[in-house]
Amino acid sequence: MYDIVKSPGKKVTEKWLEKAFAPLSDFLAREHPDEKDQMMGYLMFMGNEEGEFHYKNSITRAYIVFDQSGAVVSQSDSALQYQFEDMFGPRGEYKSLQEYCLHPSVTRWIEQSLNKSAVAKYGLEVGVFLQELWGPMVNYDFSDLKVGFPLRGPRLPYCLFLYPSEYHALVAFQFIGDEIVERRCSVAQYNDYLECERRLTIEGWRGIAIIREMLEHISALRRDMPLLVRNACPRR
């Protein structure tokens, strides 16, 4: 039996992380020894409640669940996925933001809402997202679109959050930096990211994670975005 893992409180330690990921780590070492490290890089610990450990793939959003003894209770098809060429296609070459023919409202919102560092890091992804996905859903009216984490708390490094403050559903768009996706951040920073994910879920928000590969092959997102938003909790 694995130890019950409670909230780490204000400080996440290596010992706490080892306990939180112990069932998953042992399972992958046993069943997928050659791919363990790659798989672990995309799996988030979501909690140990009612005798079950829950882990979520940060890209596919699929879960794998273990009981307290470490036996698999449930596993979605894409829970352990770590290669995304089949989902998004091979990584392509980005055009610059200036090469896109953007709607004037998209250009204006980016100029007024993002600082220079955010534009340099996320500008292209945000521009494509607003142009191809969110803009058509709101008739390119971004007057209520805010930058920042929608809940009170510290600023999260390596991520950019956008959320419509007056939209009928609680939805937040999370642009995930390569530092998080490739685990090039510190343990503390990665766990701040996981904590933000948990807080959004607990507070009823639909968090929609976006990485570069998704926008390079955008047809799947264009198809699924209305459904994801429609299934979000209504704003009260």
Secondary structure in CASP SS format (residue, H / E / C, confidence):
PFRMAT SS
TARGET T0000
AUTHOR 0000-0000-0000
METHOD secondary structure of the structure
MODEL  1
M C 1.00
Y C 1.00
D C 1.00
I C 1.00
V C 1.00
K C 1.00
S C 1.00
P C 1.00
G C 1.00
K C 1.00
K C 1.00
V C 1.00
T C 1.00
E H 1.00
K H 1.00
W H 1.00
L H 1.00
E H 1.00
K H 1.00
A H 1.00
F H 1.00
A H 1.00
P H 1.00
L H 1.00
S H 1.00
D H 1.00
F H 1.00
L H 1.00
A H 1.00
R H 1.00
E H 1.00
H C 1.00
P C 1.00
D C 1.00
E C 1.00
K H 1.00
D H 1.00
Q H 1.00
M H 1.00
M H 1.00
G C 1.00
Y C 1.00
L E 1.00
M E 1.00
F E 1.00
M E 1.00
G E 1.00
N E 1.00
E E 1.00
E C 1.00
G C 1.00
E E 1.00
F E 1.00
H E 1.00
Y E 1.00
K E 1.00
N E 1.00
S C 1.00
I C 1.00
T C 1.00
R C 1.00
A C 1.00
Y E 1.00
I E 1.00
V E 1.00
F E 1.00
D E 1.00
Q C 1.00
S C 1.00
G C 1.00
A C 1.00
V E 1.00
V E 1.00
S E 1.00
Q E 1.00
S C 1.00
D C 1.00
S C 1.00
A C 1.00
L C 1.00
Q C 1.00
Y C 1.00
Q C 1.00
F C 1.00
E H 1.00
D H 1.00
M H 1.00
F H 1.00
G C 1.00
P C 1.00
R C 1.00
G C 1.00
E C 1.00
Y C 1.00
K C 1.00
S C 1.00
L H 1.00
Q H 1.00
E H 1.00
Y C 1.00
C C 1.00
L C 1.00
H C 1.00
P H 1.00
S H 1.00
V H 1.00
T H 1.00
R H 1.00
W H 1.00
I H 1.00
E H 1.00
Q H 1.00
S H 1.00
L C 1.00
N C 1.00
K H 1.00
S H 1.00
A H 1.00
V H 1.00
A H 1.00
K H 1.00
Y H 1.00
G H 1.00
L H 1.00
E H 1.00
V H 1.00
G H 1.00
V H 1.00
F H 1.00
L H 1.00
Q H 1.00
E H 1.00
L H 1.00
W H 1.00
G H 1.00
P H 1.00
M H 1.00
V C 1.00
N C 1.00
Y C 1.00
D C 1.00
F C 1.00
S C 1.00
D C 1.00
L E 1.00
K E 1.00
V E 1.00
G C 1.00
F C 1.00
P C 1.00
L C 1.00
R C 1.00
G C 1.00
P C 1.00
R C 1.00
L C 1.00
P C 1.00
Y C 1.00
C E 1.00
L E 1.00
F E 1.00
L E 1.00
Y E 1.00
P E 1.00
S C 1.00
E C 1.00
Y C 1.00
H C 1.00
A E 1.00
L C 1.00
V E 1.00
A E 1.00
F E 1.00
Q E 1.00
F E 1.00
I E 1.00
G C 1.00
D H 1.00
E H 1.00
I H 1.00
V H 1.00
E C 1.00
R C 1.00
R C 1.00
C C 1.00
S C 1.00
V H 1.00
A H 1.00
Q H 1.00
Y H 1.00
N H 1.00
D H 1.00
Y H 1.00
L H 1.00
E H 1.00
C H 1.00
E H 1.00
R H 1.00
R H 1.00
L H 1.00
T H 1.00
I H 1.00
E C 1.00
G C 1.00
W C 1.00
R E 1.00
G E 1.00
I E 1.00
A E 1.00
I E 1.00
I C 1.00
R H 1.00
E H 1.00
M H 1.00
L H 1.00
E H 1.00
H C 1.00
I C 1.00
S H 1.00
A H 1.00
L H 1.00
R H 1.00
R H 1.00
D H 1.00
M H 1.00
P H 1.00
L H 1.00
L H 1.00
V H 1.00
R H 1.00
N C 1.00
A C 1.00
C C 1.00
P E 1.00
R C 1.00
R C 1.00
END
